[in-house]
Amino acid sequence: MINEPSVDALIRKLGTPENPASRYELCVVVAKRTRQIIEQMQSTGVTELPGKQKEIVLACQEIMNGKVTAAHD
């Protein structure tokens, strides 16, 4: 279970005041980014992240740091 960053903080960071994100949107963005991280690790031969961090935690941290955003059509 991920405690930091919190789900509410991730939703606020992912959305905007005019167009707030939903929990569903957060799940989709985190899942897609996690799959990308895993694919990158497999293609480069990396077996685990530094500090034995999980890929999903890295994806959530990237959202909080503003490195990952949701594309709104």
C-alpha positions in Angstrom: 0.0 0.0 0.0 1.3 3.4 -0.9 1.0 6.0 1.9 3.3 8.7 0.5 2.3 10.5 -1.7 -1.3 10.2 -0.7 -4.0 9.4 -3.3 -5.6 12.8 -2.7 -2.3 14.6 -3.3 -1.8 12.7 -6.5 -5.3 13.6 -7.7 -4.7 17.2 -7.0 -1.3 17.2 -8.7 -2.6 15.3 -11.8 -5.7 17.6 -12.3 -6.2 21.3 -12.5 -8.7 23.5 -10.7 -10.7 23.8 -13.9 -10.5 20.1 -14.8 -9.9 18.0 -11.7 -8.6 14.5 -12.1 -10.7 11.5 -10.9 -9.5 8.4 -9.1 -10.0 6.4 -12.3 -7.8 8.8 -14.3 -5.1 8.5 -11.6 -5.3 4.7 -11.8 -4.9 4.7 -15.6 -2.0 7.2 -15.6 -0.1 5.3 -12.9 -0.7 1.9 -14.5 0.5 3.2 -17.9 3.6 4.8 -16.4 4.3 1.7 -14.4 4.2 -0.5 -17.5 6.6 1.9 -19.3 9.0 1.7 -16.4 8.9 -2.1 -16.4 9.4 -2.2 -20.2 12.4 0.1 -19.9 13.9 -2.0 -17.2 13.5 -5.2 -19.2 15.0 -3.6 -22.3 18.1 -2.4 -20.4 18.5 -5.5 -18.3 17.9 -3.8 -15.0 16.4 -6.2 -12.5 15.4 -3.9 -9.7 15.3 -0.2 -8.9 17.7 1.5 -6.4 16.6 0.9 -2.8 14.4 -2.0 -3.9 11.8 0.6 -4.8 8.7 -0.7 -6.6 7.8 0.5 -10.0 4.4 1.8 -9.0 5.9 3.9 -6.2 8.3 5.5 -8.8 5.4 6.3 -11.1 3.5 8.0 -8.2 6.6 10.0 -7.3 7.0 11.1 -10.9 3.5 12.4 -10.8 4.1 14.3 -7.6 7.3 15.8 -9.1 5.5 16.9 -12.2 7.4 14.6 -14.5 4.2 12.8 -15.6 1.0 14.4 -16.5 -2.3 13.3 -18.0 -3.1 14.2 -21.6 -6.6 15.7 -21.9 -8.1 15.5 -25.3 
